[in-house]
Amino acid sequence: MKLNTKTITLTGTEQEIRLSGQNCDIRNDGTDTVYASGEPNITAGADGVMSLPAGQAVQIRGFGGVMYLLGTGSVQICGHDFQTPVFKCAPAGGGSGTTDQTARDTINAHANNTDIHLTAEKTIEAAATAISNPNLLINPDFKINQRGQTEYEANGYSVDMWFIGGGEKVTVVSGGLKVECTNTIGRAFRQTVEIPEYMVGQPFTLSVNVVEKSGRVVATVNDVNSEISGIGIHKYTFTPTTAELQIQPIRPVDVGASATVAWAKLEFGSVATPFTPPDPATELLKCQRYFVRLDNDSTRNFSYNGSGFVVSATQVQVVCSLPAPMRLAEPSVTMSEAPCTVFTASKGINSLYETTIAQASAVAGNGIVVLFTIADGVTGDPAQLVFKNKAGQYFDFSAEL
């Protein structure tokens, strides 16, 4: 049986109240005495007429479904089938000082205390902080830097996964990257993200932690700019119309403008969840699907980087072992300087071929087959690709977007 509760404002004339239930509870919330009876034509002091002082409550059991009230002020009346009284007592003197009102005041204070009481909005925020959505950006805190430079200005990649245009200068600093505009032509600091087609048209959120800013700086997604007003974490929700996203977490607009970014996060959905620093080892493997540098260990006489055999008088084929399968079947291969070095069984360790790269062939598992140009090769000879105690030599394998 549900409570059948009504709030009645009495104005001095008798009112008839109809309620369901076997019992009736009445609470006088006003400041004057209220009279109640199961029969009409109430007279104070008459038989069958109950007097209810201000601030008091009473339960009438077995009432007939109709109650008549006389008086002034606010009265709460409740019909029900319970044996326990619904009301303890009412607020005397217009609303303060009684047990029931104290309880209500406590509840209201709790509801209005946002430090301990979660509104619907804060409940969503609290739920979001309890989890962290996957970050769709790779190397979001810029700590993977296989190329090893501290400054990048050329039109190309800087730290892993982050491309810069000719109008930007990127400097590796403590706690992030500083990006400065050096030319209004070719400004870019971006990562290309490929999303599944079914996610196109759904909301995404970009969060950027800016720790230093000078001049006008924006965040840009597919040529749509959002102003970065100052330092702190900035959040932007957008809906992509294409499966390829050009994410620029910071882009200084004018020459001389700059900003330092600690991290960036791209996630599916319209709620920004906390940034979680990635595991460096896992992040390095992600980066190495796009770019790998095999370099020389100058502390050793030889650094071995691959093995194979001579396939003709002019070519040797070598398989270079890579840390992870690359994104493309045929990544590009460049070396720091030509020639590199190959030795074979016929030539021996002290008589090496000075070679150049002819072409990169298809990936075989975690390796890549590279053809090198040589002279006077002995077909079938086993071969080793080496760096001969020379600092700064390297091979770059790139499958970058």
C-alpha positions as CSV (number, residue, x, y, z in Angstrom):
1,M,0.0,0.0,0.0
2,K,1.5,3.4,-1.0
3,L,1.3,6.4,1.2
4,N,-1.5,8.7,0.1
5,T,-0.1,12.1,1.3
6,K,-1.6,15.6,0.9
7,T,-0.5,19.0,2.0
8,I,-3.5,21.2,2.9
9,T,-3.5,24.9,3.5
10,L,-6.3,25.8,5.8
11,T,-7.8,29.3,5.7
12,G,-10.3,29.2,8.5
13,T,-13.1,27.3,6.8
14,E,-13.8,23.6,7.2
15,Q,-12.3,21.4,4.5
16,E,-13.3,17.8,3.5
17,I,-10.3,15.5,2.8
18,R,-10.7,12.1,1.2
19,L,-7.9,9.5,1.5
20,S,-7.4,5.8,1.0
21,G,-6.0,3.5,3.7
22,Q,-7.1,2.2,7.1
23,N,-5.2,4.7,9.1
24,C,-4.8,8.5,8.9
25,D,-1.8,10.5,10.2
26,I,-2.1,14.3,10.6
27,R,0.7,16.7,11.2
28,N,0.1,20.4,12.0
29,D,2.9,22.4,10.3
30,G,1.2,25.8,11.1
31,T,1.3,28.0,14.2
32,D,-2.3,27.6,15.4
33,T,-4.3,24.7,16.7
34,V,-6.1,22.6,14.1
35,Y,-9.3,20.6,14.7
36,A,-10.1,17.3,13.0
37,S,-13.1,15.0,13.0
38,G,-14.7,12.2,11.0
39,E,-17.9,14.2,10.8
40,P,-18.6,17.6,9.3
41,N,-19.6,20.8,11.1
42,I,-16.7,20.8,13.5
43,T,-17.1,22.6,16.8
44,A,-14.1,23.0,19.1
45,G,-14.5,21.0,22.3
46,A,-17.4,18.9,20.9
47,D,-17.5,15.1,21.1
48,G,-15.6,13.4,18.3
49,V,-13.5,16.5,17.6
50,M,-9.8,16.2,18.1
51,S,-7.6,19.2,18.9
52,L,-4.1,19.2,17.3
53,P,-1.7,21.9,18.6
54,A,0.9,23.5,16.4
55,G,4.0,21.3,15.8
56,Q,2.2,18.1,16.8
57,A,1.2,14.9,14.9
58,V,-1.4,12.2,15.6
59,Q,-2.4,8.9,14.1
60,I,-6.1,8.0,13.7
61,R,-6.7,4.3,13.2
62,G,-9.7,2.8,11.4
63,F,-10.9,6.1,10.0
64,G,-13.6,5.9,7.3
65,G,-11.7,7.5,4.4
66,V,-13.0,11.0,5.0
67,M,-11.5,13.6,7.3
68,Y,-12.7,17.1,8.1
69,L,-10.3,19.8,9.1
70,L,-10.8,23.3,10.6
71,G,-8.1,25.9,11.3
72,T,-5.4,28.0,9.6
73,G,-2.0,27.2,8.3
74,S,-0.3,24.2,6.6
75,V,-1.3,20.6,7.5
76,Q,0.1,17.4,6.1
77,I,-2.3,14.4,6.1
78,C,-1.5,10.9,5.1
79,G,-3.7,7.8,4.5
80,H,-2.0,4.4,4.7
81,D,-2.3,0.8,6.1
82,F,0.8,0.9,8.3
83,Q,0.6,0.5,12.1
84,T,3.6,2.7,12.7
85,P,2.9,6.5,12.7
86,V,4.3,8.3,9.6
87,F,5.0,11.6,11.3
88,K,6.9,12.2,14.5
89,C,6.0,15.8,15.1
90,A,5.6,18.9,13.1
91,P,7.7,22.1,13.0
92,A,6.4,24.4,15.7
93,G,6.4,28.2,15.3
94,G,6.4,28.1,11.5
95,G,9.2,25.7,10.8
96,S,12.2,25.2,13.2
97,G,13.3,23.5,16.3
98,T,11.6,20.1,16.2
99,T,13.1,16.7,15.6
100,D,11.4,16.1,12.2
101,Q,12.3,19.5,10.8
102,T,15.9,19.1,12.1
103,A,16.1,15.9,10.1
104,R,14.7,17.6,7.0
105,D,17.2,20.5,7.4
106,T,20.0,18.0,7.7
107,I,18.9,16.2,4.5
108,N,18.6,19.6,2.7
109,A,22.1,20.6,3.9
110,H,23.5,17.3,2.7
111,A,21.8,17.7,-0.7
112,N,23.3,21.2,-1.1
113,N,26.8,20.2,0.0
114,T,28.5,19.5,-3.3
115,D,31.6,18.4,-1.4
116,I,29.8,15.3,-0.1
117,H,26.8,15.0,-2.3
118,L,27.1,14.2,-6.0
119,T,24.8,15.9,-8.4
120,A,23.9,14.1,-11.6
121,E,26.6,16.1,-13.4
122,K,29.2,15.3,-10.7
123,T,28.2,11.7,-10.7
124,I,29.1,11.5,-14.4
125,E,32.4,13.3,-13.7
126,A,33.2,10.9,-10.8
127,A,32.5,7.9,-13.0
128,A,34.8,9.3,-15.7
129,T,37.6,9.8,-13.2
130,A,37.3,6.2,-12.1
131,I,38.3,4.9,-15.5
132,S,40.6,6.1,-18.3
133,N,39.6,5.5,-21.9
134,P,42.3,4.2,-24.3
135,N,44.5,7.0,-25.8
136,L,44.3,6.8,-29.6
137,L,47.5,8.9,-30.0
138,I,50.8,7.1,-30.0
139,N,53.7,8.5,-28.0
140,P,51.3,11.0,-26.4
141,D,53.9,12.3,-23.9
142,F,56.6,12.6,-26.6
143,K,59.2,10.5,-24.7
144,I,60.0,8.1,-27.6
145,N,62.6,9.8,-29.7
146,Q,64.4,7.2,-31.8
147,R,66.0,9.9,-34.0
148,G,67.7,11.2,-30.9
149,Q,67.8,14.9,-31.7
150,T,66.9,17.6,-29.2
151,E,65.7,20.1,-31.8
152,Y,63.8,19.6,-35.1
153,E,63.2,22.2,-37.7
154,A,63.1,20.4,-41.1
155,N,59.9,19.5,-42.8
156,G,59.5,15.9,-41.5
157,Y,59.1,13.8,-38.4
158,S,60.5,14.9,-35.0
159,V,60.0,12.7,-31.9
160,D,58.3,9.5,-32.9
161,M,54.9,9.8,-34.6
162,W,54.9,13.6,-34.6
163,F,55.3,15.4,-37.9
164,I,56.4,19.1,-38.1
165,G,56.1,21.4,-41.1
166,G,58.7,23.8,-42.3
167,G,57.1,26.7,-40.2
168,E,57.6,25.0,-36.8
169,K,60.6,24.4,-34.5
170,V,60.3,21.6,-32.0
171,T,62.6,21.4,-28.9
172,V,62.7,18.5,-26.5
173,V,62.5,20.1,-23.0
174,S,62.0,18.7,-19.5
175,G,58.5,17.5,-19.2
176,G,57.4,17.8,-22.8
177,L,57.9,19.5,-26.1
178,K,58.2,23.2,-26.9
179,V,56.7,24.1,-30.3
180,E,57.5,27.5,-31.8
181,C,56.3,29.2,-35.0
182,T,59.2,30.3,-37.2
183,N,57.2,30.9,-40.4
184,T,53.5,31.3,-41.1
185,I,54.0,29.0,-44.2
186,G,54.0,25.3,-43.5
187,R,53.0,25.5,-39.8
188,A,52.3,22.0,-38.5
189,F,52.8,19.8,-35.5
190,R,50.6,16.8,-36.0
191,Q,49.9,13.2,-35.7
192,T,47.7,11.4,-38.3
193,V,45.2,9.0,-36.8
194,E,43.3,6.4,-38.8
195,I,39.9,5.4,-37.2
196,P,37.5,2.7,-38.4
197,E,34.7,3.8,-40.7
198,Y,32.0,3.0,-38.2
199,M,33.5,5.6,-35.8
200,V,33.1,8.4,-38.4
201,G,30.2,10.7,-37.3
202,Q,30.7,9.8,-33.6
203,P,32.1,12.2,-31.0
204,F,35.7,12.2,-30.0
205,T,37.5,14.3,-27.3
206,L,41.0,15.8,-27.5
207,S,42.7,16.8,-24.2
208,V,45.9,18.8,-24.2
209,N,48.1,19.7,-21.2
210,V,49.8,23.0,-21.9
211,V,52.5,24.0,-19.4
212,E,53.8,27.2,-21.1
213,K,52.3,29.5,-23.7
214,S,53.4,32.7,-25.4
215,G,51.3,34.4,-28.1
216,R,48.3,33.0,-29.9
217,V,48.1,29.2,-29.9
218,V,45.3,26.9,-31.1
219,A,44.5,23.2,-31.1
220,T,43.6,22.0,-34.6
221,V,41.7,19.0,-35.8
222,N,41.3,18.6,-39.5
223,D,41.8,22.4,-40.1
224,V,39.2,23.3,-37.4
225,N,40.9,25.6,-34.8
226,S,40.1,25.9,-31.0
227,E,41.7,28.6,-29.0
228,I,44.1,27.7,-26.2
229,S,43.6,30.5,-23.7
230,G,46.3,29.7,-21.2
231,I,48.2,27.0,-19.4
232,G,46.4,24.0,-18.0
233,I,44.4,21.1,-19.5
234,H,42.2,22.0,-22.4
235,K,39.4,19.8,-23.7
236,Y,37.7,19.8,-27.1
237,T,34.9,17.5,-28.4
238,F,34.4,17.1,-32.1
239,T,32.7,14.9,-34.6
240,P,34.9,13.7,-37.5
241,T,33.5,13.4,-41.0
242,T,36.4,11.4,-42.3
243,A,38.4,8.3,-41.2
244,E,41.7,10.1,-41.3
245,L,42.2,12.6,-38.5
246,Q,45.0,15.3,-38.5
247,I,45.5,16.0,-34.8
248,Q,47.5,19.1,-33.9
249,P,47.3,19.4,-30.1
250,I,49.1,22.8,-30.2
251,R,49.8,25.1,-33.1
252,P,51.4,28.5,-32.5
253,V,49.8,30.9,-35.0
254,D,52.1,33.9,-35.3
255,V,55.9,34.0,-35.8
256,G,57.5,33.9,-32.4
257,A,54.4,32.4,-30.7
258,S,55.2,29.2,-28.8
259,A,53.8,26.6,-26.4
260,T,55.1,23.7,-24.3
261,V,52.9,20.6,-24.2
262,A,53.3,17.9,-21.6
263,W,50.9,15.4,-23.1
264,A,47.9,15.0,-25.4
265,K,45.0,12.5,-25.4
266,L,42.5,11.6,-28.1
267,E,39.7,9.3,-27.0
268,F,36.3,8.1,-28.3
269,G,33.3,9.7,-26.7
270,S,32.3,13.1,-25.5
271,V,33.7,12.8,-21.9
272,A,37.4,13.5,-21.2
273,T,38.9,10.8,-18.9
274,P,42.2,11.2,-17.1
275,F,45.5,10.9,-18.9
276,T,47.4,7.8,-18.0
277,P,51.2,7.8,-18.8
278,P,51.9,4.9,-21.2
279,D,54.3,2.1,-20.5
280,P,57.5,3.2,-22.3
281,A,58.4,-0.3,-23.5
282,T,54.9,-0.9,-25.0
283,E,54.9,2.6,-26.5
284,L,58.3,2.0,-28.2
285,L,56.9,-1.1,-29.9
286,K,53.9,0.8,-31.1
287,C,56.3,3.5,-32.6
288,Q,58.5,0.8,-34.2
289,R,55.6,-0.3,-36.4
290,Y,56.0,3.1,-38.1
291,F,59.7,3.8,-37.7
292,V,62.8,1.8,-36.6
293,R,66.4,3.0,-36.4
294,L,69.2,0.5,-36.4
295,D,72.4,2.3,-35.3
296,N,76.0,1.6,-34.5
297,D,77.4,0.6,-31.2
298,S,80.7,2.5,-31.4
299,T,82.1,0.7,-28.3
300,R,82.5,-2.5,-30.5
301,N,84.7,-3.2,-33.5
302,F,81.6,-4.4,-35.4
303,S,77.9,-4.0,-35.0
304,Y,76.0,-6.7,-36.8
305,N,72.6,-5.7,-38.2
306,G,71.7,-8.4,-40.6
307,S,72.7,-11.6,-42.5
308,G,72.1,-13.1,-45.9
309,F,74.0,-14.2,-49.0
310,V,75.3,-12.9,-52.3
311,V,72.7,-13.4,-55.0
312,S,74.8,-12.2,-58.0
313,A,78.1,-10.6,-58.8
314,T,76.5,-7.2,-58.2
315,Q,74.0,-7.8,-55.4
316,V,73.8,-9.1,-51.9
317,Q,70.6,-9.8,-50.0
318,V,70.4,-9.2,-46.3
319,V,67.6,-9.7,-43.8
320,C,67.6,-7.1,-41.1
321,S,65.8,-8.2,-37.9
322,L,63.3,-5.6,-36.5
323,P,61.8,-5.3,-33.1
324,A,58.2,-5.4,-34.4
325,P,56.3,-6.0,-37.7
326,M,56.0,-2.8,-39.6
327,R,52.8,-1.2,-40.7
328,L,53.7,-1.4,-44.4
329,A,54.9,-4.5,-46.3
330,E,57.6,-2.4,-48.0
331,P,58.9,0.4,-45.8
332,S,61.4,2.8,-47.1
333,V,65.0,2.3,-46.0
334,T,67.7,5.0,-45.8
335,M,71.1,5.0,-44.2
336,S,73.1,7.8,-42.6
337,E,75.9,7.7,-45.2
338,A,77.0,5.6,-48.1
339,P,78.7,3.2,-48.4
340,C,77.8,0.8,-45.7
341,T,79.7,-2.4,-45.2
342,V,79.1,-6.1,-46.0
343,F,81.5,-8.9,-45.5
344,T,81.3,-12.4,-47.0
345,A,83.0,-15.7,-46.6
346,S,85.1,-15.2,-49.7
347,K,86.2,-11.7,-48.8
348,G,86.7,-12.3,-45.1
349,I,86.6,-9.9,-42.2
350,N,89.5,-7.8,-43.3
351,S,88.3,-7.4,-46.9
352,L,84.8,-5.8,-47.0
353,Y,82.4,-4.7,-49.7
354,E,81.6,-1.1,-49.6
355,T,78.0,-1.0,-50.6
356,T,74.9,1.2,-51.2
357,I,71.3,0.3,-50.8
358,A,69.7,-0.9,-54.1
359,Q,66.1,-1.4,-52.8
360,A,64.1,-2.7,-49.8
361,S,62.0,-5.8,-50.4
362,A,59.0,-7.3,-48.6
363,V,58.9,-7.8,-44.8
364,A,59.5,-11.4,-43.7
365,G,58.0,-11.6,-40.2
366,N,59.8,-9.1,-38.0
367,G,62.5,-8.7,-40.6
368,I,63.0,-6.8,-43.8
369,V,64.9,-8.0,-46.9
370,V,67.3,-5.4,-48.2
371,L,69.2,-5.6,-51.5
372,F,72.6,-3.9,-51.6
373,T,74.8,-3.2,-54.6
374,I,78.3,-4.6,-54.6
375,A,81.1,-5.5,-57.1
376,D,82.7,-8.8,-57.9
377,G,80.4,-10.8,-55.7
378,V,80.6,-14.6,-55.4
379,T,77.1,-15.9,-55.8
380,G,76.0,-18.0,-52.8
381,D,78.5,-16.6,-50.4
382,P,77.1,-16.0,-46.9
383,A,77.1,-12.3,-46.0
384,Q,76.8,-10.1,-42.9
385,L,75.8,-6.4,-42.8
386,V,78.0,-4.5,-40.3
387,F,78.9,-1.1,-39.1
388,K,82.7,-1.0,-38.6
389,N,83.4,0.9,-35.5
390,K,82.1,4.2,-36.8
391,A,79.9,6.3,-34.6
392,G,76.8,7.9,-36.0
393,Q,76.0,5.3,-38.7
394,Y,72.4,4.0,-38.8
395,F,69.7,2.5,-41.0
396,D,66.2,4.0,-40.8
397,F,63.2,1.9,-41.8
398,S,60.0,4.1,-42.2
399,A,56.4,3.2,-42.7
400,E,55.2,6.5,-41.3
401,L,51.9,8.1,-42.5
